[in-house]
Amino acid sequence: MGAISFPEGRRILFYSSVSDCIKNETLDEARQIFDKIPNPNVHLCTKMITGFTQNNRLKDALQLFDEMPVRDTIAWNSMIKGCLECRDLAMARKLFDQMPDRNVVAWTTMINGYMQLGRVEVAERLFREMPSRDTAAWNCMIYGYCSNGKVDEAVRVFEQMPSRNVISWTSMISGLDQNGRSEDALRLFQQMVGYGIEPTTSTFSCLISACANALAVDLGAQIHSRVVKLGLVLDEFVASSLITFYANCQQLENSVEVFNEKAHGSVVVWTSLLTGYSLNLKHGGALEVFSEMIKRVIFPNDSSFTSALNSCCAIGSLDAGKMIHAEAVKLGFEASAFVGNSLITFYSKCGSIQDAIKTFQVIRQKNLVSWNSILVGCAQYGHGMWALAFFTQMLRTEVEPDEITFTGLLCAANHSGMWQKGRHFFQFFSKYMSIEITLQHYACVVDIICHCGRLDEAEEFIKNMPVKANSLVWLALLNACCMHSNFEIAERASKCIMDLDPNCSAAYTLLSNLYASAGRWSDVSRIRMEMRMRDVAKQKGCSWLTPEGDKQENYHNGIGDSWVILPMIQVIIIPDLPLLCGAKPMITPDISPLCDVQLLTLS
């Protein structure tokens, strides 16, 4: 920061140039111009600091902050906020403690930072220590509690507030809705109207979202009429909420009508329509919306890609999914965990596990969902060793496994014939991992023991479970009895299932098939008679086709059922999922990053 004086006109020009560079995110150029300005004022320094922190350049921001000869309250607050945005909570707290004149904004910023990082108790302590509180501080607590799933605490703070503004009401309505209490959110809105508080566009967006989640069709339609009268229907967030509302209520034609009221250029509105089509199983329409977005140069966001890939997944269209993947690569979304996880799931379900692995390797910051998606994908197609290799690497990156990871590992061991390994994994997770063992996990273990041919041991395992077995666990045993023709255990297992669920058609069907395989036709007749007496129907078989991109399902009870083939529809017979997606026979993919990882061995 030199000492040469500038003419005032030149100073204004340099200030404007720095602001433009910050706006365009050319921060190195902004810093070069900034360094030529003698004695830049506090306002410009603060703007430069904000530019650095918004681009995750915290070190540069702190350096400039240290160089400032004079710092006002705004500069301090901006630096603290910047540290929190860059997730450096320790530095933010250090600056907060050093700040000479902490105002209510500084306190609120720190509280918000702790809440965002899940440090609720520290945020509560700071809130209690505040020398004075404004409405924004109270609102911050409401938002923080709701974000951390503590809705009752948020309601308590809301009721204790000395005064509430429209943001307070909107935050509480939104918080209730997002935590599964949509009907309470709607009741709160009625109170808000009773107090004479005028809703904003944000309030209406949250309210319409609550109507969508509560399936409150009549109230949602009334609110739609009101926003039309107020001229707010063209607001992108209101329009988006209305599209989602009608889609949730299975009134897709109304969603399209709302969308067509204006030529929207907002990706939020387009994504809402895309998701609405997908939600109503109109997957061909969803892909058409995505295609139209690309044609109109409306760049998709993470949610757009995810919804489009979900539709590709639902109809098993590998070609469409690959085209969407190509768009994601063009727009720089391939390394995004959000889009990458959807691609892994899509490729896995289409049987293209090699593409799933390649996608996984590209993701820059892998989260738990990323690891679970690739692990479960490998498990589904019997690549147990790959699944175990990924699990080993997952542990080395210090990502904590969860219940889904455990299920994936058990399935991987089961589908790959590594039954002893599966039993060792169950012992390992039971003893050393703080993961809740669910009935689904127990069912997997029963299936693994049964694959070893140890039906007596499997039955004993079920009896000694710390929780009462459900029909799913007993069905695993019954299915194995049918494979091994063990009538004694099969009859005991079927009795347990029928005691738990008298209308379980699978139990009757498996037992009937077992008797039929041994020629015990009198027992088969008895089982069928019991099914008729209890009005238990065999679950219908289902096949499907995708004319024009929309999935159509056909149900049939058996050989005697008649099929109605619609004219002018090209029927595609799909023998199995990998063939549907055009997958080639499995070739060991290049997983060289895993080659140096030793498989976890449990004894």
N, C-alpha and C positions, 0 to 999 in steps of 0.2 A: 504494500500500500504506500505509494510514493507521496511526495510532499509538493509536487508541482501543481500550481493552481490551474484550473480549467476555466475557459469561458463558459458561462451558464448554458448557452445554447448547445455547446459540445457535450457538456455534462448530461443534459437531458437526452441527447442523441445516444450517448453510451448507455444510459440507464434503460432506454427503450430497447436497445440492441440486446442487452443482457436479458431483459424480460422476454423478448422474442425467442432467444436461444433456449431459455428455460422452458418456455411453452412448447417448443419443438423438440425438447429433450436432447439438444446438442450441448451437453453440459461442459465439455472440454472447451468448446469455443466460447461459451458463456464465461468460463473462468478466465480465459485469456483476455477477454474484453474487460472483465471485472478488475483484473490486476492492473490495468492501465489507468483506472480511475483513482485519483488521489482522494483520500479520506472519504470513502463511500459511506453513505449514511446508514443508520441502523436498519431502516426499512429495506434497503437493497440487500444488505447482508442477510437479513432474515429470509428474504425471498430466495436468495442463493442457497441457504441452508435447507429450506423446504424442498427446493429442486433436487438437491443431493439425496435427501432422505427418501423422497418419493421414488427415486431410482435406485434405492438400496445401496447408496454410497455413503454409509454412515461415517466412515473414517474421514472422508473429505469434509463432511458437514461439521464433525467435531473439531477438525483442524481450523476451519474458518471461524467457528464459534470461539475457540481459544484466542484467535488473533484479534477478535473484536475489542477495541479499546473501551467501548461503552455498550452495555447490553440493557435493553429495557425489558419489561415484563413479557411483552409479546415474543421477543427473541428467546427468552428462557422457555416459555411455554411451547414454542415451535420446536426447540431442540429436544425437549422432553417428549413431545408427541412423536417426533422423528425417530427417537430411540425405540419407542414402543412399536412404531410401524415396522422398524427393522428387527423387532423381536429381541432387543437387547434390554431386558427388564432391569438388569443390575445397573447399567449405566443410567437409565432413566431415573431410577430411584436415587442414585448418587447425585445427579443434577438437581433432583427435587429437594434433597436434603441440603444442598448447597445454595439453593435459590434464596436471595436475601429477602424479598417481599413476596411471599407466596399468596396468590389471590385464589378465588374460588375456582377459576378456570384450571389452574395448576392442580389443585386437589382433585377436581373432576376428571382431568386427563389421566392422572395416576390411577384413580379408582377404575376408570374404564379400561385401562391397560391391564390391571390385575384381573378384572372380570373376563376380558378376552382370552387370557391365558389360563383361565380356570382357577385362579388363586382367590376364591370367593372370600375366605376367612380374612385374608389380608385386606381386601377391598372393604369388608365390613368394618374392620378396625380403623381404617383411614376415614371412613364415613363418620364414625362416631367421634373421631378426633378433630373433625373439621370445625374451625372457629365459627364459621357461618355457612349456611347452605342456601343456595338459590334453587329455583324449580328445576333447572338443568341438572343439578347434582342428584336430586330425587329421581328424575327421569332416568339418569344414568344407572342408578341402582335397580330400577324396575327392569330396564333393558338387560342389564347384566345378569340378574336373577333368572329371567326368562331364557336367556341364551344358555345358561347352565342348567336348565331343567328344574329350577327351584321356583315353581309358579306360586306356591302358597306363600313363600317369603315375599315375592313380588306383589301379591295381593295385599299382604300386610303393610308393606311400605306405601302402596298406593292409597290405602285407607288412612294411613297416618299423615299423609302430605298436608301441610297447612294450606296450600293452594295448588290447583291443578290447571294446566293449560291443555290445548288440544293435542299436543305431543304426548302428554301424560296418558290421556285417554287412548290415543292411537297405539302407543307402545303396549299398553295393557291388553287391548283388544288383539293386537298382533301376537303378543306373547301367549295368551290363552289359546289362540287358534293353533299356533305352531307346536304347542305342547298337548295337543289332542283334546282340548276343551273348547271346541268351536261353539257349542251351544251356550256356554257361559260367556263367550265373546259376544255373541248376538244379544244376550240379555244385558251385558254391560253397555252395548251401544244404545239400547233403549233408555238406560239411565242417563247416558250422555245427552241424548235428545231432550230428556226431561229437565236437565240442568241448563238447557238453552245453548249448549256448545255447538258451534257450526263445524261440521266435518270438513276436512280438506281432501284433496285428491288422494293423499296417502291414506287417510282414514277410510275412504270409499274402497280403495284397493284392498286394504286389510279386511274390510267388512265383507266384500264380495268373495274373497278367498275363504272366509269363515263359512259363508253360505254354501260355497262349493264343497267344503269338507263335511259340513253338516247335512248336505243334500237338501237345504232349505230352498226349494224351488220357488215357492210363492214370494217369500221375502226377497230372494235374489232378483226376481222379476220386478218387484216394487222398487228396489234400489236402482235397478237399471233405468226405470222410468224417471226416477229422481235425477240421476246424473245426466240423462238426456235433457231434462228441463233446465238444469244448471249449466249446460253446455260443456260438460266435462268428459263426455263419452269419447271424444277424440284424443284425450290424454293417453299416452302409450301404456302407462301402467294400469289405468282404469280399463282400457280396451283389452289389455292382456288378461286381467283378472276376470273380465266378463267372458272372454273366449274360454278360459279354463273352467269357469263356473258352469257354462252350458255343456261343455264337453263332459265334465264330471257327472252331470245330470242326464247324460245320454241324449242331449238335444244338439247334436252336431250341426244341424242345419242353422240353428240360431247362432252358433259360434261363427259359422261362415258368414252369416248376415252381419254380425258385428264387425268382422274383419273387413268386409266389403264396403263398409260405410266410409272408409277413407283409404287412399292409396298409401299405405304405411311404408315407411322406410326404416322402421325400427326392428332390429333383430329380436327384441323381446316379444313383440306382437307376432312375428312370423313363427318364432319358436313355440309360442303358446298354441298356435293353430296346428303346427306340426305334431306337437305332443298330444293335442286333442284328438287328431286322427288316429294316432297310435293307441291312445287309451281306449278308443272305441273300435279297435281291431280293424280299422280301415288303413292297413299298412301300405297299400298301393297309393292311397291318397296322401299319406304322410311323406312318402318318397317323392311324389309329384311336387308337394310343397317345398321340400328341400331342393329339388332340381330347379324350381322356379326362383328360389332365393339366389342360387348361383347365377342364373341367367340375368337377374336384375341387379347383380353385384351388391347384394346384401350379405355381408360376410357373416357366416354362422359363428356362434360362440360354442363354448363347451357343451352346454345343454342341447343345442341344436344337433351337434354331432352325436351325442349320446342317444337322443330320441330317434334319430334316423337309423342309427346302428341297431337299436332295439327292434325297430320294424324289420330291418333286414334279417335279424336273428329270428323273429317270429315266423317269417315266411321262408326261411332257409335260403335266402338269395345271396350266394357268395359273390356273384358278379357285381350286384348293386353295392354290397358292402365294401368290395375292393375299390370301387369308384369313389365312395365316400372317404375311404382311407386315403386315396390319392389327393382328394381335396384337403384333407386334414394336413397332409405333408406339405402341400403348396402354401397353406396359410400358417404353417408353423405350429400346428397343434399336436403333432405326432409325439412330441416329448412330454406333453401334458399328462399328468397321472389320471385326470378325470376322463379324457378321451382315450388314452392308452388302455385304461382298465376296461372300458366298453369294447375296445377292439379285441382285447384278449378274450373276453367272454364271447364275443361274436365268432371269432375264429375257432375257439374251442368247441362251441356248440355246432359249428358247421364241419367239425372233424378235421380242420386244418391246423393241427397242433404246432406244426413247424412255423407257420405264420404267426401264431400266438406267441411263440417263444421269441421270434425276431422282434415283434412289437414290444414285448416285455423288456428286452435288452435296450431298447431305444429310450424308454421312459427315464427322464432325468432324475426325478426324486420319487422313488418307489415308496408307496405307503402300504399299510397292512392289506388293503383291498387288492393292490397289485400282486402281492405275494400269494394271497389266497386264491385269486383268479387263476394264476398260472399253475398253482399247485393242484387245484381242483380240476382244471382242464387236463393236466397230465394224468390225474387219477381216473378220470372218466374213460379214457382210452387205453387203460392198462399199462401206462408208462410209469410203473411204480418207482423204478430206480431214478428216473428224472425228477419225480416228485420229491423223493428223499434228498436228492442233491440240492434242489431248490430250498427245501426246508433247512438243510445244513447252512446254506449261504444266508438264508433269512436270519438264523440265529446269530451268525457272525456279524451281520449288520445291525444287531441289537434291536430288531423289530420284535415286539412281544407277540407271540401267537395268541389266537383266541379260539373260541369254540368251533368256528368254521375251519380254521387250520387243522384242528384235531380231527374233525369229520373227514376232511380231505385226505389226511394221512391214513386214516383207517380204511377209507375206500380205496386208496392207492395200493395198500398192502393186500386188500381183499381181491381187487380186480387183477392184480399181477401175480397172484398165487403165493405172495410172501406172508403166509398166515402167521408164522411164528414171529416175524418182525412186527406184524400188527398187534399181536398180544403184548409184545415188549413195549410198543408205543403206548398202549393203554396203561400199562404199569407205570411207565415213565411220567405220563401226564397226570395220573392219579396221585403220585407221590410228590412230584417236584414242581408242578405247574399250578398256579392259583387260577385254575379254570374250572368252571362249574361243569361237571359231567352230566349231560342230559340223557334222556331216554333214547334219543337218536344215536348217541354214542354207544349206549349199551346194546342197542339193536345191531349196530355194526359189529360189535365184539361177538355177539351171539352168532352172527352169520359167519364170522371168521373161524370160530371154534367148530361150527358145523361143517365148514369146508374141510376141516381136518378129520372129519368123520367121527368126532367125539360128541355124539348127541346127548349121551348121559351127562357128560360134563357141562354141556351147554344148558341143559335143564337145571342142573344144580346151580350153575352160575346165576340163572334167572331167579331162582328161589332165594339166593343169598344176596341179591342186590339191595343196597341201602334204601332204595325207593321202590315203590310198588310198580311192577312192570305193566305197561299198557298193551293194547292189542298189537301194536307194531312190533314189539319185542317178541311176543309169542308167535306172531305170523312168520318171523324169521326162522324160528325153530320148526314150525309146522311145514314151511316150504322145504326145509332141509329133510324133514322126515319123509316127505313125498319123494325126494330125490333118492333117499337111501331105503325106501320101503319099510320104514319103522312104524308099524301100526300102533304099538303100545304107547309110545311117546306122542305120536300124532293125535291120538284120541284124547290124551290128557291135555295137550296144548290147545286143541280145538275147544275143549270144555272151558278152559280158562278164558279163551277169546270170547266165547259166547256168553260167559258170565259178565265180562266187561262190556261187550257190545253185541247184543243178541241179533242185530241186523247187519253184521259184518258178512257181506256176500263172499269175500275172498276166502274166509275160513270154510264156508260150506263148499265152495267150488274146489278148493284144494283137497279137502277130505273126500269129496265125491270122486275126484280124479284118482285119488290114491286107491279107493275101493275098486274103481273100474279097472285099474291096471292089474289088479289081482283077480278080476272076474267075480268080485263079490257084489253081484247085481242087486241082491235084496237090500244090502246096505246102501247102495246107490239110490234105490227107490225110496228108502227111508229118509235119506238126506234131502232128496228133492221134495218129498212130502212135507218135511219140516219147514223147508223154504216157502212152500205155498201156504202153509198154515200161519207162518209168521209174516207173510207178505214180503219176503226178502227176494229181490230181483237180482239176477246176475248182472254185474256191471257191463254196460254196453261196450262193444268194441268201437273203435273210432279210426277212420282214415280221413285224410284231408288232401285237398288240392288247392292251388293258388291261381285261379284265373284272373288275369289282369291285376295281379299283385295283392288281391284280397284273399285271405285264408278262408276257405269254406270247409266245414267239417261234416262228415257223414257218419251217422251212428247206425250200428246194426247189431242185432242180438245173436245171430248165428247163421248157419248155412241157409235156413229157410227164408231169411229176410230178402225182400225185393229191393233192388237198387234202381233209383230213378236217375238216369243220366240226362242232365240238361242239354238240349240241343245247342249247337254253335259254341260249346265250351270245349276247349282243348284240354283233355284229361291227361295228367302226367302221373304215372305210377311210380311211387317212390319206395324202393325196397328197404333202404336204410339211410340214415342221416349222412354218413360220409359220402355215399354215392350221389345223394342229392346235391351235395355241394361240389361235386367234381373232384373230390380229394383223391390224390394218387396214393398207392400203397405207401405205408409209413417208411421213411428213410431216416436214419438217425441224424438229427439236425446238428448244426455246428453250435455246440454249447461250450466252446473253448473257455469262456470265463469260469466255468464250473469244474474244469478238468483238474485244477489244483485243490479242489475241495474234497476232503475225505468224507465218505458217507458216515453219518452218525451210526455207530454200532452200539446196540444195547444188549446186554447179557443178563 
